[in-house]
Each structure stands twice: as C-alpha cells, then as structure tokens.
Amino acid sequence: MEKLRLRDKMKQKYICNVCECKLTQLRRENGKWPTTEFTMLSEEEQKAFYSAARTCENAKALKTLLDQYVKKYEVEEEVYAENGEFLPLAVWAKRGYNPEDRFLF
C-alpha cells in the first residue's frame, strides 16, 4: 500500500506510483503512449517489458529498453539508384550509360 496512490476517492481506485512514473516518462519521451510499434508486440512481450521497466532508473534507460523490445519490428530497406534494377551491362549501354565506368554499377 505504501507504493500506491489514491486516484479516485469515490470509487476507491488506487494507482501504483512506480508504474505511473514509468508511463509518464514513456509518454514524454515518445509523445504518446502506447506507441504503434509497442502495440504490435504480443501481450506476453508487453508484460515482460513492463516488468523490466520497473528496474530502469531513469528515462534514458527506459527509452533504451523500449528500443530493444521494438527493434524486431523495425523495417529496414535499401533503395538503389534506377529503382534497384539489376541488369546486364549491355542493357545499361543501350540506355546510354558507359559500361566501362564501374562506379555506376
């Protein structure tokens, strides 16, 4: 009971001070909480995140922890010149490129 705070007198609703502090830090750091990336996590992963978040000492450590959990849903893609086409040198020569110039390919 020492870590709880009365949220609503009439309904006798309490809230954990530690959890509320972490949620406030996450909201400030990300602009909103929960983020769309976090909602993509499974319920078990979200529970594991909240359990690990209780041990974070500051907002920076909490942000690092969040990045570790959400990183697996980050999409990385590479875009190449000419829309990533992989064509023989003869085709590039017909398009007007010098096939001897190795820096373009």
Beta strands, then each sheet from edge to edge (+ up, - down):
strand 1: 4-8
strand 2: 13-16
sheet 1: 1+ 2-
end
